[in-house]
């Protein structure tokens, strides 16, 4: 599953979540997935190197 598919699934789950605890868990997972996607995009654009700085 691609990161974009995962994000869309999490958004769908969030729309249907009724329990406050479940919503917070999904929101946290969605936030992490969005951050991961940003990192992937940055690496692909050459803005961030996957290599250590030394």
N, C-alpha and C positions, 0 to 999 in steps of 0.2 A: 504494500500500500504506500502510495506517495504521501509526502508531508501535507500536500494540499488536500488530498482525500481525507486524511486524518483530521485536519482542521475543520473541514466541512462536516464530518461526522460528529465532532465535538460540539460544533455550533448547533446541529440538529438535536443532539442530546440535551443541550442547555435550554433550547426552546421548549422541550417537553418535560424538563425536570420540575417537579413540584416541591420536593423536599429541600429545605434550605441547606442542609449539610451536603446533600448531593450536588446542589448548584455550586457551592463553594469549591468542591472537589473538581468538578468539571471546569469551572472557571480557572482554577490553578493549572490544570492540565492543558487547557487551551492557551493560557499565557505562555507556558513552557513551549508548546508546539509552535506558537507564533515567533518566539525568540529563536527557536531552532531554525525556522524557515528564514528569518532575517540573517542568521549566521551563514546559512547555505548560500543565500543570495550574495552576501558580501564576499564570501570566498570565490564564488563564480565570477564576480565582477572584478576580482583582483584587488579589492579594497582591503582585504584582510588575508594575510598569509597564514596557511596552516602550519607553517614552520615556526619553531621557537625563535625568539628574538636574538639568540646568541649563536 
